[in-house]
């Protein structure tokens, strides 16, 4: 690999847009302009001594694609630079990132505290899967600091939260929760998927680990799965790497390459989608049939002041409720002509889903009620279409 003198330091200190386009690039002797795609599963060594040193960690170099790959390394380095972190580890999906970041830290007898408002699969990990291995959990109202203080005790190993949450867009004060957790010796893991590193950098707010689904905004065009865990170098080397190397949630080199190319336009897309989402959220407030609209940068949002202090923009997702429950929500979905029904988000195409029957179906009605997910709730991921076209489609479907 070629690495021009001083280039890494230059990119490290460059602006955000420059890091998104050039971060992590390492060219081969061919001098290709785009990042190289390495599809091999294994690597060869000039001699047995070299193989031994690499496996012992005494010499840098690749040994097996499950352990590392040059294309995956470029993706990890680009996200590390964007986040302003010491280390990054790419994995096969967003849920692999959540599972790896949590499971690598705990053992039987440990305790974790989590915000109640979680994505359906995250809820299953915290309340169902980890307890099978002897890890107990407590769920709290993410905005009640007294609850966090009461729940985090001497045996609490880590704290986990989403902000904004999926799908209710609850905003949690990451700095306050981190301070409380650190006072009690617990680490803080933040799911930053909805905000992306463009809108919010949890490490700067006190978090220890940040997880992402690259499937969402990083790709941004519905093509591949991918995920990443951003952390300190110590966390990656001592806890995360040993756990993930031997459990195998590897990121495909091809997927890493797609994510790399998607990141080049990440900032442009996210900021444009934020502008469109705010315009749509504002307009929906006066549309007949809509009983409630939730968007972090609306004045009506209960944590609007916190969102504006903590985030650069309100995000790409708008959540709203229609009167008449599930029947009315499904009727509205049937009438859509432009917006697609899909449970993905962060895409260039606008997508809408009914959380109670899709992403949060398996958590049950009681858990959904506790999160404020009603049968009339719809989650809209705003894409890059003309705002006027999106509003016209929503208005005719709600009429």
C-alpha positions in Angstrom: 0.0 0.0 0.0 1.1 3.5 -0.7 0.8 6.2 2.0 2.1 9.6 0.9 4.2 11.3 3.6 2.1 13.5 5.9 -1.2 12.6 4.3 -2.7 10.9 7.4 -1.9 13.9 9.6 -3.4 16.2 6.9 -6.7 14.4 6.8 -6.8 14.0 10.6 -6.8 17.8 10.9 -9.0 18.5 7.8 -12.6 19.7 7.7 -15.6 17.3 8.0 -16.4 17.2 4.3 -12.8 16.5 3.4 -12.6 13.6 5.9 -15.8 12.2 4.4 -14.3 12.2 0.9 -10.6 11.4 1.6 -10.4 9.8 5.1 -8.8 6.4 5.2 -7.8 6.1 1.6 -4.7 3.9 1.0 -3.8 3.4 -2.6 -2.1 0.3 -4.1 0.9 0.6 -6.4 -1.6 1.0 -9.3 -2.6 4.5 -8.1 -6.4 4.0 -8.4 -8.6 7.0 -7.7 -11.4 5.2 -6.0 -10.8 3.0 -3.0 -9.7 -0.5 -3.9 -12.0 -3.5 -3.3 -10.3 -6.5 -1.9 -12.5 -9.6 -2.1 -10.1 -12.2 -0.9 -10.8 -14.3 2.2 -7.2 -15.0 3.1 -3.7 -13.7 2.8 -0.3 -15.2 2.1 3.0 -14.8 4.0 6.6 -14.9 2.7 7.6 -17.3 5.4 6.5 -19.1 8.5 8.1 -16.6 10.8 6.0 -13.7 9.4 2.8 -15.7 9.8 3.8 -16.4 13.4 4.5 -12.8 14.2 1.3 -11.6 12.7 -0.8 -14.1 14.6 1.0 -13.1 17.8 0.3 -9.5 17.1 4.0 -8.6 16.9 3.8 -7.5 13.3 1.2 -5.4 11.5 -0.5 -7.1 8.6 -3.6 -9.1 7.5 -4.1 -12.7 8.4 -7.7 -13.6 7.5 -10.8 -11.6 6.3 -12.7 -12.3 9.5 -10.0 -10.5 11.4 -9.5 -7.6 8.9 -9.4 -6.6 5.3 -7.9 -3.5 3.6 -11.2 -2.2 2.2 -12.9 -2.7 5.6 -10.0 -0.9 7.2 -10.5 2.1 5.0 -14.2 2.3 6.0 -13.2 2.0 9.7 -10.6 4.8 9.3 -13.0 7.1 7.5 -15.6 6.8 10.2 -13.0 7.1 13.0 -11.8 10.4 11.5 -15.4 11.6 11.1 -16.3 10.8 14.6 -13.1 12.1 16.1 -12.4 8.8 17.9 -9.4 6.7 18.6 -10.7 3.5 17.1 -13.5 2.0 14.9 -14.5 -1.6 14.2 -16.7 -2.5 11.2 -19.2 -5.3 11.5 -21.9 -7.0 9.4 -24.9 -5.0 10.5 -26.2 -2.4 12.9 -27.5 -5.1 15.2 -24.1 -6.8 15.1 -22.7 -3.5 16.3 -25.2 -3.2 19.2 -24.7 -6.9 20.2 -20.9 -6.7 20.0 -20.6 -3.4 21.9 -22.8 -4.7 24.8 -21.9 -8.3 25.0 -18.1 -7.8 24.9 -18.4 -5.9 28.2 -20.6 -8.1 30.3 -20.6 -11.5 32.0 -23.1 -13.5 34.2 -23.9 -11.5 37.3 -23.5 -8.1 35.7 -26.2 -5.5 35.4 -27.1 -3.0 32.6 -29.4 0.0 32.6 -31.1 1.1 29.4 -33.5 3.7 28.3 -36.9 2.3 27.8 -37.4 3.7 24.3 -35.5 1.3 22.0 -35.6 -0.2 18.6 -37.4 -3.6 18.7 -34.3 -5.7 18.2 -32.3 -3.7 20.8 -35.2 -4.2 23.2 -34.9 -7.9 22.7 -31.2 -8.0 23.4 -31.5 -6.0 26.6 -34.6 -7.7 28.0 -34.5 -11.2 26.6 -31.2 -12.3 25.1 -28.6 -10.9 27.6 -30.7 -12.2 30.6 -30.3 -15.7 29.2 -26.6 -15.4 29.9 -27.2 -14.1 33.5 -27.0 -10.4 32.7 -29.8 -8.5 34.4 -31.3 -5.3 33.0 -33.3 -2.3 34.2 -35.3 0.0 31.8 -35.8 3.6 32.7 -37.5 6.7 31.4 -34.7 8.2 29.4 -35.6 11.8 30.4 -35.9 11.2 34.1 -32.4 11.7 35.6 -33.6 10.6 39.0 -34.5 7.2 37.5 -31.1 6.9 36.0 -29.5 7.7 39.4 -31.7 5.2 41.2 -31.1 2.4 38.6 -27.4 2.7 38.1 -25.7 0.9 41.1 -22.3 -0.5 42.1 -23.0 -3.7 40.0 -24.0 -1.8 36.9 -21.5 -2.5 34.1 -22.9 -0.3 31.4 -25.6 2.0 30.3 -27.3 1.9 26.9 -29.5 4.4 25.2 -30.8 5.7 21.8 -31.1 9.4 21.1 -33.2 10.2 19.1 -35.1 7.0 19.8 -36.8 4.7 17.3 -39.6 5.5 16.5 -40.8 8.0 19.0 -37.8 10.4 18.6 -37.3 10.8 22.3 -34.1 12.9 23.0 -32.0 12.0 26.0 -29.4 14.2 27.6 -26.3 12.2 26.8 -24.0 14.4 28.9 -26.0 14.1 32.0 -26.5 10.3 31.7 -22.8 9.9 31.0 -21.9 11.9 34.1 -24.2 9.8 36.3 -22.9 6.5 34.8 -19.2 7.5 35.2 -19.7 8.4 38.8 -20.8 4.8 39.4 -18.1 3.3 37.2 -20.4 2.3 34.4 -19.5 2.8 30.7 -22.0 4.4 28.3 -23.0 3.0 24.9 -25.0 5.3 22.6 -27.0 4.2 19.5 -26.5 7.2 17.3 -28.1 5.7 14.2 -30.9 8.3 13.8 -28.6 11.3 14.3 -25.6 10.1 12.4 -22.1 11.5 13.2 -23.1 14.5 11.0 -25.8 15.7 13.5 -24.4 14.5 16.8 -21.1 13.2 18.2 -21.9 11.3 21.5 -18.2 10.9 22.4 -17.9 14.7 22.7 -20.9 14.5 25.1 -19.3 12.0 27.4 -20.2 8.6 25.9 -17.6 5.8 25.8 -18.9 3.8 22.8 -21.0 4.7 19.8 -22.8 2.2 17.5 -24.0 2.7 14.0 -26.0 0.9 11.3 -24.2 1.6 8.1 -27.3 0.1 6.4 -29.1 3.4 7.0 -27.6 6.8 6.1 -24.0 5.7 5.4 -25.1 3.7 2.4 -28.2 5.9 2.0 -29.5 4.0 -1.1 -30.8 0.7 0.3 -28.1 -1.5 -1.1 -26.1 -3.2 1.6 -25.9 -4.2 5.3 -23.2 -2.9 7.6 -22.4 -1.6 11.0 -19.7 -0.1 13.1 -18.6 0.5 16.7 -16.6 3.6 17.5 -14.6 3.7 20.8 -11.3 4.2 22.5 -8.3 2.2 21.3 -8.2 0.4 24.7 -11.8 -0.7 24.4 -11.3 -2.0 20.9 -8.1 -3.9 21.6 -8.9 -5.3 25.0 -12.7 -6.0 24.9 -14.1 -5.6 21.4 -11.6 -7.2 19.1 -11.2 -10.5 21.0 -14.9 -10.9 21.2 -15.8 -10.1 17.6 -12.8 -11.9 16.0 -14.0 -15.2 17.6 -17.7 -14.7 17.1 -17.6 -13.7 13.5 -20.0 -10.8 12.6 -17.6 -9.7 9.9 -18.3 -6.8 7.5 -18.2 -7.9 3.8 -15.4 -6.0 1.9 -17.9 -5.3 -0.9 -20.4 -3.8 1.6 -17.6 -1.8 3.2 -16.7 -0.4 -0.2 -20.3 0.6 -0.9 -20.4 2.3 2.5 -17.2 4.1 1.8 -18.6 5.5 -1.5 -21.9 6.4 0.3 -20.0 8.4 3.0 -18.7 10.8 0.4 -22.2 12.3 0.1 -23.3 11.6 3.6 -23.2 15.2 4.8 -24.9 16.6 1.7 -27.7 14.0 2.0 -28.3 14.2 5.7 -28.5 18.0 5.8 -30.8 18.2 2.8 -33.0 15.5 4.4 -33.1 17.4 7.7 -34.3 20.5 5.9 -37.0 18.5 4.1 -38.0 16.6 7.3 -38.5 19.9 9.2 -40.6 21.3 6.4 -42.8 18.2 6.3 -43.1 18.0 10.1 -44.2 21.6 10.2 -46.8 21.2 7.5 -48.2 17.9 9.0 -49.2 19.8 12.2 -52.0 21.5 10.3 -53.1 18.5 8.1 -56.6 17.1 9.0 -56.4 13.6 10.3 -53.0 14.0 11.9 -53.4 14.0 15.7 -49.7 14.4 16.7 -46.4 15.1 15.0 -43.0 14.4 16.6 -39.8 15.9 15.3 -36.9 17.0 17.5 -36.6 20.6 16.1 -40.3 21.4 16.3 -41.2 23.7 19.2 -43.9 21.3 20.2 -41.4 18.5 20.9 -41.0 18.1 24.7 -37.2 18.0 24.4 -36.8 20.6 21.6 -34.4 22.8 23.6 -32.2 19.8 24.4 -32.3 18.6 20.8 -31.1 22.0 19.6 -28.3 22.1 22.1 -27.2 18.5 21.5 -27.8 18.1 17.7 -26.9 20.0 14.6 -30.2 19.2 12.9 -33.4 17.5 13.8 -32.8 14.3 11.8 -34.3 12.7 8.8 -37.2 11.0 10.4 -40.7 12.4 11.2 -43.1 10.4 13.4 -46.8 11.2 13.4 -50.1 9.7 14.6 -53.4 9.5 12.7 -56.8 9.2 14.3 -58.6 5.9 13.9 -55.7 3.6 14.9 -54.3 0.8 12.8 -57.3 0.8 10.3 -56.8 4.4 9.5 -53.0 4.1 9.4 -53.2 1.2 6.9 -55.8 3.0 4.8 -53.4 6.0 4.6 -50.6 3.7 3.6 -52.7 2.1 0.8 -53.4 5.5 -0.7 -49.7 6.6 -1.0 -48.6 7.0 -4.6 -45.0 8.2 -4.2 -43.7 7.3 -0.7 -42.8 3.6 -0.4 -43.9 1.4 2.5 -40.7 -0.1 4.0 -39.1 -0.6 7.5 -35.7 0.8 6.4 -34.7 4.4 6.9 -32.0 6.9 6.0 -32.6 6.2 2.3 -32.5 8.6 -0.7 -36.1 7.5 -1.3 -38.8 8.4 1.3 -40.0 5.4 3.2 -42.8 4.9 5.7 -43.7 2.1 8.1 -46.2 1.3 10.8 -44.0 0.5 13.9 -46.6 -1.4 15.9 -47.0 -4.1 13.2 -43.4 -4.1 11.9 -40.2 -3.0 13.7 -41.8 -3.1 17.2 -44.3 -5.9 16.7 -42.4 -8.5 18.7 -42.0 -6.5 21.9 -45.7 -6.8 22.7 -48.5 -4.3 23.4 -47.4 -3.4 27.0 -43.9 -2.5 26.0 -45.2 -0.5 23.0 -47.6 1.4 25.2 -44.7 2.2 27.6 -42.8 3.6 24.7 -45.8 5.6 23.4 -46.1 3.5 20.3 -49.8 3.5 19.4 -51.6 1.7 16.6 -52.0 5.0 14.8 -48.3 5.9 14.7 -46.4 6.1 11.5 -42.7 6.6 11.0 -41.6 8.5 7.9 -38.0 8.5 6.7 -37.7 11.6 4.5 -35.6 11.1 1.4 -34.3 13.5 -1.3 -37.4 14.0 -3.4 -38.9 17.5 -3.8 -40.6 18.4 -0.6 -43.7 19.7 -2.5 -44.2 16.2 -4.0 -43.8 14.4 -0.7 -46.3 16.8 1.0 -48.8 16.4 -1.8 -48.6 12.6 -1.5 -49.1 12.7 2.3 -52.0 15.2 2.0 -53.9 13.2 -0.6 -53.4 9.9 1.4 -54.6 11.6 4.5 -57.6 13.4 2.9 
